[in-house]
Every structure is written in C-alpha cells, then in structure tokens.
Amino acid sequence: MYLTLSNESNPKLRGKFLRYYLSCKIRTSLRIMVCGSIGYGGVDEIRRMYSLLHQEEFDIVDHLVHKGMDYSDIRDFRDKKELSQQIVSHDLQFVEKADIIVVIANRPSYGTAIEMYIAKNSNKKVILLANDPVPTPWPVNFSDYVVRNEEDLIMLLEELRKEID
C-alpha cells in the first residue's frame, strides 16, 4: 500500500505525514553509547572511542559531555551518595537512549557491568571490544558480539547499520 500526498492534499495531513516519516528515518539510525572504566582510569579511552565513532559518522549518545559526569578525579564515593545517584541515573538514561552499547574491556568496572546487564535485558546490542585477553566469562556472556580491535568494531557497526537501512 502506498500513500500519495499531492500538493492539493490537506496541508495538515501532509505535515503530519512528513513529521512521522522523518521521525522514522531518525529512529533508524543506530545510537551508540560507549561504556568502560571511568573511575579506574579509562575515561580518555572512552572519549577517544566516541571521537572515532563520530569521525566514522555514527550517531553517538555521549554520556560524558554533560557537566559533572566525568568523575575520573574522584577517588572515594563513600560520602557522595547524592552525586552517586545523579551519575548512575544519568548513565542509565543514556543506556536507555542507546541502541548499541560498545564496552571497552580493558579493566574491570562495576558500572559498566551493570550497564551491560541492563542493556542486554532491554534487548539492546552489546559489543565487547577486547583488545587483550578477557580473564572472566561475565562480559563475554552479556555481549552479543566480541571484537578484538577497533577495525573489527567499525566493520561490525557498518554491518549493523546496513541491516536497518
């Protein structure tokens, strides 16, 4: 079935159709979030990965760009309950917005493990980027794909992007 809207069509209907069409096109782009250790020294790697994905023209949902969300300089959260809640809530909102989670598996991270679990249970794709051996089954189990380098990651993301086009 095809819907044809001519210039003589109702302008309101034409406008509604155009907005609907554009919203469908927007939703077909893959929104990618990068997760990894922030508190244990991996924030620069996450930023670099966001930059690479942006350079490769992927849509990213960058959870680090918001004020106060780079907490890599905080060494002890025990007396920072409110800040902890803000950061976790913020990050989980970005997991919700993303279609794909890219996990940089270079060091352990409590937050990344939980983000993977929630993403997996929300039917989002989880890609584990493991440049080095992974000495635990947990991140592999909660991943849909495991890649060993950035080149393979980009190739996989290109394939996934083609699937929705």
ChimeraX attribute file (.defattr): number of C-alpha atoms within 10 A of each C-alpha:
attribute: neighborCount
match mode: 1-to-1
recipient: residues
	/A:1	3
	/A:2	4
	/A:3	6
	/A:4	8
	/A:5	12
	/A:6	9
	/A:7	8
	/A:8	7
	/A:9	10
	/A:10	10
	/A:11	12
	/A:12	9
	/A:13	11
	/A:14	16
	/A:15	11
	/A:16	11
	/A:17	14
	/A:18	12
	/A:19	12
	/A:20	12
	/A:21	12
	/A:22	12
	/A:23	11
	/A:24	11
	/A:25	11
	/A:26	11
	/A:27	12
	/A:28	14
	/A:29	16
	/A:30	20
	/A:31	20
	/A:32	25
	/A:33	26
	/A:34	26
	/A:35	28
	/A:36	25
	/A:37	23
	/A:38	23
	/A:39	18
	/A:40	14
	/A:41	12
	/A:42	18
	/A:43	18
	/A:44	12
	/A:45	17
	/A:46	21
	/A:47	16
	/A:48	11
	/A:49	18
	/A:50	24
	/A:51	15
	/A:52	14
	/A:53	20
	/A:54	13
	/A:55	10
	/A:56	11
	/A:57	9
	/A:58	19
	/A:59	16
	/A:60	20
	/A:61	20
	/A:62	19
	/A:63	21
	/A:64	18
	/A:65	10
	/A:66	9
	/A:67	8
	/A:68	10
	/A:69	16
	/A:70	15
	/A:71	16
	/A:72	14
	/A:73	10
	/A:74	11
	/A:75	9
	/A:76	8
	/A:77	11
	/A:78	7
	/A:79	8
	/A:80	10
	/A:81	10
	/A:82	9
	/A:83	14
	/A:84	14
	/A:85	11
	/A:86	12
	/A:87	17
	/A:88	14
	/A:89	12
	/A:90	15
	/A:91	21
	/A:92	17
	/A:93	12
	/A:94	20
	/A:95	25
	/A:96	15
	/A:97	14
	/A:98	21
	/A:99	22
	/A:100	24
	/A:101	26
	/A:102	24
	/A:103	24
	/A:104	22
	/A:105	24
	/A:106	16
	/A:107	14
	/A:108	16
	/A:109	18
	/A:110	10
	/A:111	17
	/A:112	21
	/A:113	18
	/A:114	12
	/A:115	23
	/A:116	25
	/A:117	18
	/A:118	16
	/A:119	22
	/A:120	17
	/A:121	11
	/A:122	12
	/A:123	10
	/A:124	19
	/A:125	21
	/A:126	26
	/A:127	25
	/A:128	25
	/A:129	22
	/A:130	19
	/A:131	14
	/A:132	11
	/A:133	9
	/A:134	13
	/A:135	8
	/A:136	9
	/A:137	8
	/A:138	12
	/A:139	22
	/A:140	18
	/A:141	12
	/A:142	19
	/A:143	21
	/A:144	14
	/A:145	15
	/A:146	21
	/A:147	16
	/A:148	14
	/A:149	13
	/A:150	15
	/A:151	10
	/A:152	13
	/A:153	19
	/A:154	16
	/A:155	12
	/A:156	16
	/A:157	19
	/A:158	14
	/A:159	11
	/A:160	14
	/A:161	15
	/A:162	11
	/A:163	9
	/A:164	10
	/A:165	8
